[in-house]
Amino acid sequence: MVEVTRRCDLKCPVCFASAGEKSRDPSHENLTDVFRSIADRLPQGILQISGGEPTVRDDLCSLVTAAAAMDFAGVQLNTNGIRLAEDSDLPLRLKESGLSWVYLQFDSTEDDAYAALRGRSLFSIKRKAVERCADAELGVVLVTTVKQGVNDHLLGDILRFGAEHAPAVRGVHFQPMAFFGRYPFPPSDEERITLPEVLQRIWSQHSFFRMDDFSPCGGLHPMCSFTGEFFVSQGKFKRKGTAKPPKEELDLVRATARVASRWTLPEDTTCSGDVFGDVLSWRRRIFTVTGMAFQDAWTLDTERLQRCPIKCVGADGTFFPFCTGTVTSRNGRRLYGKNVP
């Protein structure tokens, strides 16, 4: 994960990155050097272009082009989707630049939750961003920050929205709220929601899902994540098979390649008249439901950190586990240095 800016066009009450700072963006040259360093040291990994809000950079497409030419299994854009919704050409330009998929902040199908978490009504903008990406044949993963008492009753609705907008929507990724960056209240056990509780909400709010649909993600500590893989046809979920991790998921490199293949929207081959193309069209119908629990200063576990394959890159080129790169003190100060300046 590389932060390409600290600027943002939102001022969310809840923000992992504590974005919105007035600071100078790293140069295009600096960032391409960082991308190259990552590709050299972690070949066939997934590069996340993040922020701040990366779409505020005018040279974003050029940065994507540079990254796409390097040895990455996929290049994803972590975004709030505002510019994707407002600039009708941007999703297609990003797709043509080599972007693999969009990692879209998507907390709810109702505006009350957006007002609480993001400071304003955003659902219509999120929906438009998904539609623009669909028009550009650019895959989207909906990324939901789950807050107890705010949107944890809407997880089933989010899954239904995702299925209705498949195949452009490739999956939903749930992230229980962790207390780092910017948040409007001190943490307490009552404010937290765990991965098992997220799964319980999914089972209770959507009649399709059951416990054995999910398993820990390959390559990660079992307490960090869950994953399930399904088919979607005409807006409805269909069971693909056992949740037992495939052999390739036990190997990090192959697990990464699998994620990239699932979250990238394959070309539509169903109308090609080619039998082989029709058989391959099943890949467009794959839909993932995943979750990841980030750690904060109160929950940091060194065993989980040691097994973490998700890296941040420091200004000096140092790689460190994602949760140490985002963890902050009570006043929002980063405890383990800064990302690329």
C-alpha positions as CSV (number, residue, x, y, z in Angstrom):
1,M,0.0,0.0,0.0
2,V,1.4,3.4,-1.0
3,E,-0.1,6.7,0.0
4,V,0.2,9.0,-3.0
5,T,-1.3,12.0,-1.2
6,R,-2.5,13.1,2.2
7,R,-5.1,15.4,0.6
8,C,-8.8,14.4,0.5
9,D,-12.1,15.8,-0.7
10,L,-13.9,14.5,2.4
11,K,-13.4,15.2,6.1
12,C,-14.7,11.9,7.5
13,P,-15.3,11.8,11.3
14,V,-13.9,8.2,11.0
15,C,-10.7,8.0,8.9
16,F,-8.0,5.2,9.1
17,A,-5.5,7.5,7.3
18,S,-6.5,10.7,9.2
19,A,-6.5,12.2,5.7
20,G,-7.1,15.8,4.8
21,E,-3.8,17.3,5.9
22,K,-2.4,20.2,3.9
23,S,0.9,18.7,2.8
24,R,2.9,18.5,-0.4
25,D,2.3,15.5,-2.5
26,P,5.2,13.2,-3.3
27,S,6.5,13.7,-6.8
28,H,5.6,11.4,-9.7
29,E,9.2,10.4,-10.0
30,N,9.4,9.6,-6.3
31,L,6.3,7.4,-6.5
32,T,7.4,5.5,-9.5
33,D,10.7,4.8,-7.8
34,V,8.7,3.4,-4.8
35,F,6.5,1.3,-7.1
36,R,9.7,-0.1,-8.8
37,S,11.2,-0.9,-5.4
38,I,8.1,-2.8,-4.3
39,A,7.9,-4.7,-7.6
40,D,11.6,-5.7,-7.3
41,R,11.3,-6.8,-3.6
42,L,7.8,-8.3,-3.7
43,P,7.2,-9.5,-7.3
44,Q,3.7,-10.5,-8.3
45,G,2.2,-8.7,-5.3
46,I,-0.9,-6.4,-5.4
47,L,-0.2,-2.7,-5.4
48,Q,-2.8,-0.5,-3.7
49,I,-2.7,3.1,-4.6
50,S,-4.1,4.9,-1.6
51,G,-4.2,8.2,0.3
52,G,-5.7,10.5,1.4
53,E,-7.9,10.4,-1.7
54,P,-5.7,9.5,-4.7
55,T,-8.2,10.8,-7.3
56,V,-7.4,14.4,-6.3
57,R,-4.0,13.9,-8.1
58,D,-4.2,15.1,-11.7
59,D,-1.5,12.7,-12.7
60,L,-3.2,9.6,-11.3
61,C,-3.7,7.9,-14.7
62,S,0.0,8.4,-15.4
63,L,0.9,6.8,-12.0
64,V,-1.4,3.8,-12.8
65,T,0.3,3.4,-16.2
66,A,3.7,3.4,-14.6
67,A,2.6,0.8,-12.0
68,A,0.8,-1.4,-14.5
69,A,4.0,-1.8,-16.5
70,M,5.8,-3.3,-13.5
71,D,5.7,-6.8,-12.1
72,F,2.5,-6.6,-10.1
73,A,-0.3,-9.2,-10.1
74,G,-2.8,-6.3,-9.9
75,V,-3.0,-2.5,-9.3
76,Q,-6.0,-1.4,-7.2
77,L,-7.2,2.1,-6.4
78,N,-8.5,2.8,-2.9
79,T,-11.0,5.6,-3.3
80,N,-14.1,7.2,-1.9
81,G,-15.5,7.3,-5.5
82,I,-16.6,10.9,-5.6
83,R,-14.5,11.8,-8.7
84,L,-15.4,8.5,-10.3
85,A,-19.0,9.5,-10.0
86,E,-18.5,13.2,-11.1
87,D,-16.0,12.6,-14.0
88,S,-17.8,10.3,-16.4
89,D,-14.5,9.6,-18.4
90,L,-12.3,8.9,-15.4
91,P,-13.1,5.2,-14.9
92,L,-12.5,4.4,-18.6
93,R,-9.2,6.4,-18.5
94,L,-8.1,4.5,-15.5
95,K,-9.1,1.2,-17.1
96,E,-7.1,2.1,-20.2
97,S,-4.1,3.1,-18.1
98,G,-4.0,-0.4,-16.7
99,L,-6.0,-0.2,-13.4
100,S,-7.0,-3.7,-12.4
101,W,-10.0,-2.8,-10.1
102,V,-11.4,-0.2,-7.8
103,Y,-11.4,-0.6,-4.0
104,L,-14.5,1.5,-3.3
105,Q,-15.4,2.9,0.2
106,F,-19.0,1.8,0.5
107,D,-20.4,1.8,4.1
108,S,-24.1,1.6,3.5
109,T,-27.2,1.7,1.3
110,E,-28.6,4.4,3.5
111,D,-27.4,8.0,4.0
112,D,-27.7,8.0,7.8
113,A,-24.7,5.8,8.1
114,Y,-22.7,7.9,5.7
115,A,-23.6,11.0,7.7
116,A,-22.2,9.3,10.8
117,L,-19.1,7.9,9.3
118,R,-18.3,10.3,6.4
119,G,-20.0,13.5,7.5
120,R,-22.4,13.8,4.6
121,S,-24.9,11.9,2.5
122,L,-23.1,9.8,-0.2
123,F,-25.2,6.8,-1.3
124,S,-26.3,8.3,-4.6
125,I,-22.6,9.2,-5.3
126,K,-21.5,5.6,-4.5
127,R,-24.1,4.1,-6.7
128,K,-23.1,6.4,-9.6
129,A,-19.5,5.5,-9.1
130,V,-20.4,1.8,-9.4
131,E,-22.4,2.5,-12.5
132,R,-19.6,4.5,-14.1
133,C,-17.1,1.7,-13.4
134,A,-19.6,-0.9,-14.9
135,D,-19.8,1.2,-18.1
136,A,-16.0,1.1,-18.3
137,E,-15.8,-2.7,-17.6
138,L,-13.8,-1.9,-14.5
139,G,-14.2,-4.2,-11.6
140,V,-15.2,-2.8,-8.2
141,V,-14.8,-4.2,-4.6
142,L,-17.2,-2.6,-2.1
143,V,-15.2,-1.9,1.1
144,T,-17.4,-1.4,4.2
145,T,-16.2,0.0,7.5
146,V,-18.5,-1.7,10.0
147,K,-19.4,0.3,13.1
148,Q,-21.5,-1.2,15.9
149,G,-24.9,0.6,16.0
150,V,-24.3,2.6,12.8
151,N,-24.3,0.2,9.9
152,D,-23.9,-3.3,11.3
153,H,-27.6,-3.9,10.7
154,L,-27.2,-3.2,6.9
155,L,-24.6,-5.8,5.9
156,G,-27.2,-8.0,4.2
157,D,-28.5,-5.0,2.2
158,I,-24.9,-4.2,1.1
159,L,-24.5,-7.8,-0.1
160,R,-27.8,-7.6,-2.0
161,F,-26.6,-4.3,-3.6
162,G,-23.4,-6.0,-4.6
163,A,-25.1,-9.0,-6.2
164,E,-27.5,-6.7,-8.0
165,H,-24.6,-4.8,-9.5
166,A,-22.5,-7.9,-10.4
167,P,-20.5,-8.7,-12.5
168,A,-19.0,-5.2,-12.2
169,V,-19.1,-5.5,-8.4
170,R,-16.6,-8.4,-7.8
171,G,-17.2,-8.7,-4.1
172,V,-17.7,-7.0,-0.7
173,H,-14.9,-6.6,1.8
174,F,-15.9,-5.9,5.5
175,Q,-13.6,-4.0,7.8
176,P,-14.6,-3.8,11.5
177,M,-13.8,-0.3,12.7
178,A,-10.5,-0.1,14.4
179,F,-9.4,2.9,16.5
180,F,-6.5,4.6,14.7
181,G,-6.2,7.7,12.6
182,R,-9.3,9.9,13.2
183,Y,-12.3,8.9,15.2
184,P,-14.8,11.0,17.2
185,F,-14.9,9.1,20.5
186,P,-12.6,7.1,22.8
187,P,-12.7,3.3,22.2
188,S,-14.6,1.0,24.4
189,D,-15.5,-2.7,24.1
190,E,-19.1,-1.7,23.4
191,E,-18.0,0.3,20.3
192,R,-16.1,-2.6,18.8
193,I,-17.3,-5.3,16.5
194,T,-15.3,-8.5,15.8
195,L,-15.0,-10.6,12.7
196,P,-17.2,-13.4,14.3
197,E,-19.8,-10.8,15.0
198,V,-19.6,-9.5,11.4
199,L,-20.2,-13.1,10.2
200,Q,-23.1,-13.5,12.6
201,R,-24.7,-10.3,11.1
202,I,-24.2,-11.7,7.6
203,W,-25.9,-15.0,8.5
204,S,-28.8,-13.3,10.3
205,Q,-29.4,-10.6,7.6
206,H,-29.1,-12.7,4.4
207,S,-30.8,-16.1,4.3
208,F,-28.4,-17.5,1.7
209,F,-25.2,-17.5,3.8
210,R,-24.2,-20.1,6.4
211,M,-21.2,-20.7,8.6
212,D,-19.4,-23.2,6.5
213,D,-19.3,-20.8,3.5
214,F,-16.3,-19.0,5.1
215,S,-12.8,-19.8,6.1
216,P,-9.6,-17.8,7.1
217,C,-7.7,-16.2,4.1
218,G,-4.7,-18.1,2.9
219,G,-1.4,-16.5,3.8
220,L,-2.8,-14.5,6.8
221,H,-3.0,-15.2,10.5
222,P,-6.4,-16.9,11.0
223,M,-7.6,-14.1,13.4
224,C,-7.1,-11.4,10.7
225,S,-9.6,-12.3,8.1
226,F,-12.2,-14.5,6.5
227,T,-13.1,-15.3,2.9
228,G,-15.9,-16.9,0.9
229,E,-16.3,-17.4,-2.8
230,F,-19.7,-17.6,-4.6
231,F,-21.4,-17.3,-7.9
232,V,-23.9,-14.5,-8.7
233,S,-26.5,-15.0,-11.4
234,Q,-29.3,-12.5,-12.1
235,G,-28.7,-10.7,-8.8
236,K,-28.9,-13.9,-6.7
237,F,-26.1,-15.7,-4.8
238,K,-25.4,-19.4,-5.7
239,R,-23.1,-21.7,-3.7
240,K,-19.8,-22.5,-5.4
241,G,-18.7,-25.3,-3.1
242,T,-16.8,-25.9,0.1
243,A,-15.1,-23.1,2.0
244,K,-12.0,-25.2,2.5
245,P,-9.1,-23.1,1.2
246,P,-7.8,-24.3,-2.2
247,K,-4.3,-25.6,-2.1
248,E,-3.1,-22.4,-3.9
249,E,-4.4,-20.3,-1.1
250,L,-1.9,-21.9,1.3
251,D,0.9,-20.4,-0.7
252,L,1.0,-16.6,-0.5
253,V,2.1,-15.9,-4.0
254,R,-0.6,-18.1,-5.5
255,A,-3.2,-16.7,-3.1
256,T,-2.3,-13.2,-4.3
257,A,-2.7,-14.3,-7.9
258,R,-6.1,-15.8,-7.0
259,V,-7.3,-12.6,-5.4
260,A,-6.2,-10.6,-8.5
261,S,-8.0,-12.9,-10.8
262,R,-11.2,-12.7,-8.8
263,W,-11.3,-9.0,-8.3
264,T,-10.5,-8.1,-11.9
265,L,-13.5,-8.0,-14.2
266,P,-12.8,-10.5,-17.0
267,E,-13.8,-9.7,-20.6
268,D,-17.3,-10.7,-21.5
269,T,-17.0,-13.7,-23.8
270,T,-20.6,-15.0,-23.6
271,C,-21.5,-13.4,-27.0
272,S,-18.4,-14.5,-28.8
273,G,-20.0,-17.6,-30.3
274,D,-16.9,-19.5,-29.1
275,V,-17.7,-22.5,-26.9
276,F,-14.5,-22.1,-25.0
277,G,-15.3,-18.4,-24.4
278,D,-18.8,-19.4,-23.1
279,V,-17.2,-21.9,-20.6
280,L,-14.8,-19.2,-19.4
281,S,-17.7,-16.8,-18.8
282,W,-18.1,-18.4,-15.3
283,R,-15.2,-16.2,-14.1
284,R,-17.4,-13.1,-14.5
285,R,-20.0,-14.6,-12.1
286,I,-17.5,-15.2,-9.2
287,F,-18.3,-12.9,-6.2
288,T,-16.1,-12.8,-3.1
289,V,-17.2,-11.9,0.5
290,T,-14.3,-11.2,2.7
291,G,-13.4,-9.4,5.9
292,M,-10.3,-8.1,7.6
293,A,-9.8,-6.9,11.2
294,F,-7.2,-4.2,11.5
295,Q,-5.3,-3.7,14.8
296,D,-5.0,-0.6,16.8
297,A,-2.9,0.4,19.8
298,W,-5.2,-1.5,22.2
299,T,-5.4,-4.7,20.2
300,L,-1.9,-5.0,18.6
301,D,-0.7,-8.6,18.5
302,T,3.0,-9.2,17.5
303,E,2.3,-12.8,16.3
304,R,-0.3,-11.4,13.8
305,L,2.2,-8.7,12.7
306,Q,4.9,-11.3,12.1
307,R,2.6,-13.1,9.7
308,C,1.3,-10.0,7.9
309,P,1.9,-10.0,4.1
310,I,0.3,-6.6,3.6
311,K,3.1,-4.0,3.7
312,C,3.3,-0.2,3.9
313,V,6.3,1.6,2.4
314,G,8.1,4.3,4.5
315,A,9.7,7.4,3.1
316,D,13.1,5.7,3.4
317,G,11.9,2.6,1.5
318,T,11.4,0.6,4.6
319,F,8.7,-2.1,4.5
320,F,6.5,-2.6,7.6
321,P,3.3,-4.5,8.4
322,F,0.1,-2.6,7.5
323,C,-1.2,-2.4,11.0
324,T,2.0,-0.9,12.4
325,G,1.9,1.7,9.6
326,T,-1.6,2.8,10.5
327,V,-1.6,2.5,14.3
328,T,-1.8,5.8,16.1
329,S,-1.8,7.1,19.7
330,R,-4.9,8.5,21.3
331,N,-4.2,11.9,19.9
332,G,-3.9,10.5,16.3
333,R,-0.1,10.6,16.1
334,R,1.4,7.7,14.0
335,L,3.5,5.5,16.3
336,Y,5.6,3.9,13.6
337,G,6.7,6.7,11.3
338,K,5.1,8.0,8.1
339,N,4.4,6.6,4.7
340,V,5.9,8.0,1.6
341,P,5.9,11.8,2.2
